[in-house]
Amino acid sequence: VEVVVVGAGFGGLNVVRALRDADVNVTLVDANNFHLFQPLLYQVATAGLDADDIAYPVRGTLRRQRNARFRLGRVTGVDFAARAVTLRDGAELHYDVLVLAIGAVSASFGVPGVEEHALELKSLADAEQVRGHLLSRIERASADGADGSANDGALDVVIVGGGPTGVELAGGIRELYDKVLARDFPDLDVRSATITLVEATDRVLGTFAPKLSASAAKELTKRRVALELGTGVARVVPGGVELADGRTIRGGTVIWAAGVRANPLAAELGLDIGRGGRVVVDPDLRVAGHPDVFVIGDVAASPSGDGAALPQVAQVAIQGGRHVGRQIRRILAGEPTERFRYKDKGSMATIGRNAAVAQLPGGLTLTGPIGWIAWLGLHLLYLIGFRNRANVLVNWAWNYLTYDRGARLLGEDVGEPDALDAAR
Amino acid sequence: VEVVVVGAGFGGLNVVRALRDADVNVTLVDANNFHLFQPLLYQVATAGLDADDIAYPVRGTLRRQRNARFRLGRVTGVDFAARAVTLRDGAELHYDVLVLAIGAVSASFGVPGVEEHALELKSLADAEQVRGHLLSRIERASADGADGSANDGALDVVIVGGGPTGVELAGGIRELYDKVLARDFPDLDVRSATITLVEATDRVLGTFAPKLSASAAKELTKRRVALELGTGVARVVPGGVELADGRTIRGGTVIWAAGVRANPLAAELGLDIGRGGRVVVDPDLRVAGHPDVFVIGDVAASPSGDGAALPQVAQVAIQGGRHVGRQIRRILAGEPTERFRYKDKGSMATIGRNAAVAQLPGGLTLTGPIGWIAWLGLHLLYLIGFRNRANVLVNWAWNYLTYDRGARLLGEDVGEPDALDAAR
């Protein structure tokens, strides 16, 4: 029995692992040869961690699993009748069971200027681009300062979207500015740069308990992150954003973290698509009419008990992956499939050094230093099994003790401010 | 007094450090915002270390030196009469004393096909390109194997140049293949891939004592690196090299490590140029006719006692940098400059795990595990002061214990074999 799993994120990897020792051949397909630990992407963007701290070669994770192999390639189509996946290089992979775990992409929601003038934070390349942009802006400002011109807002940052990504970016950029770049650029008044977090609803971390939103807002304000709540963005323009209420917020860097939509490949495949471009799935995570196709993670509208779709978070993908592994075993054994039951393990977001909020099952909440230690421990725990944990620990310990960040490298060729200004 | 130092390599950084507490303003200019620890570049190319393990932000090294500042930019010209350095972004930097430490680039020596079909190993981007090329080739071979075609030499590697870079690359690639990729790609016969080291003279490591060359050759042969000594390369072609004696050696990867020439900017500046494009300098490392210009490191033909130019190695740049720092202080104090006296501290090359050769002052030599431990210790010592040492230590310890290499990530967008094949 051939199982093809598309996508080496949390969902896909967990399907493969759950099929260890099952009587199947598993082929895992991804356009990248690494698994990305997305929750720490903002750390790469803010120079706290280097790319290879949060990316792990897929083949390394599959080494001890004899029935699994990896295929590097981008899926461009699926022939459901012939049970074959087509790759961009022309190859076809036959499947008996297909699992689509192809994730989500950044969504502009049709706001003009997002694609042209804002940065995103979904891929490793995005994170390195954000880092390179922040560093190039300040190198440019430093170079211009030598000629006598003032800071024209080039260092100001606008982040759109008050979810965990936006909150963590805002806190991380403030630390990068205050603790690292202020010392690297003593000739610039780095601390006066503004960081603004724009959120269309009336609170940050809208999926958390209100008191955690309040705690996060307080911590952000303490870190001089300006909050613009209850107002949408009308458009992104060069050098800033225009709000729905007519005001303009200046920013040499605009990061769009307002939300995601399902991988557009899902719609191209002709599957039944719901809100946010997500694939409608049955309670067992199969696609209606395609009993040999499972869809999990951010690309699926996984049904929750109350009819709404489960959130697009790592835990849904991880548990969905394990569920699908079990269901494939049941199908092989001739047993009926079970419905997917998601167990909420809580969620967390960090605002910065010694400050994080955690919402745990049963209404328990953590804030401040205790929340931060919980956040740190949990993330290290999840990196276990990935060899990078030792490096991550070294990096974090170093950052904590010294307020330094070693990863603030500009890529070669984009290293020159004139080259980078031309590029954006 | 304004001192402008161009180049943040070993030479330039040591000039700046030697001027700490001197009554000068130092501006260090480089097109990259990081200092690169070049001796470990081959480790990045062979996935043993990640880029940020061997690159350190220049501003971090200058933090504690009040009289030094950094300017990101590429120098395009020098007006010696007006004492001004021109940058590509149009800015001009005035100097009272100029130090050129602009290094060397890879030299093809006019051999046809080098630029089109061979990879180099001089910059961080080069190293990442070599790594990406090796990994993409094997991903491509694995993908093709699924369709039944055999290994057509795509995994074979030809390295041209038997100096330390070529030797270290050959040993490093063999370890990557045998210890890492053979486990990552159990469907491929990775161990059968050939690695050939081509050297025009009759021995590898020609600048070392003959018995060390013999030891290195023996260790390389033990590691199944084929040595082609005493034969030049007539041309590099797609898929291999043609030797001067008419034979062709197949290789899906060809790496050109046959030598370097001085940064071509030196010639463009109109300075007196000698062999290898190096700037002719007086015994005190100043340029004749330009008493306010010092040239050091790989770009300079630093005179040795016997009239020949000193080798283009890190120690010459480091000691040259310190010397120039001292001479600038002497000039400020109204004292005459001194001649540069290079102290040979020996040289080392590593062939792989437990095998390195070291040539120390006084004719002392080390080989085998003792040489390797000496090599390891020395390189860790030199990374001290750079925060990355902790990570490097973790990476090396991990590699040693597990034969694993975490840095084997393909960049996004080049991650797909079809994309990469199109690119080369």
Interface residues (C-beta under 8 A of the other chain):
Chain A: A31 N32 N33 F34 D50 A51 D52 A55 Y56 P57 R59 G60 R63 R69 R71 L72 G73 R74 R88 D89 G90 A91 S123 L124 A125 L135 E139 S142 A143 A146 D147 R183 D184 F185 D187 R387 N388 A390 N391 V394 N395 W398 T402 D404 G406 A407 R408 L409 L410 G411 E412 D413 G415 E416 P417 D418
Chain B: A31 N32 N33 F34 D50 A51 D52 A55 Y56 P57 R59 G60 R63 R69 R71 L72 G73 R74 R88 D89 G90 A91 S123 L124 A125 L135 E139 S142 A143 A146 D147 R183 D184 F185 D187 R387 N388 A390 N391 V394 N395 W398 T402 D404 G406 A407 R408 L409 L410 G411 E412 D413 G415 E416 P417 D418
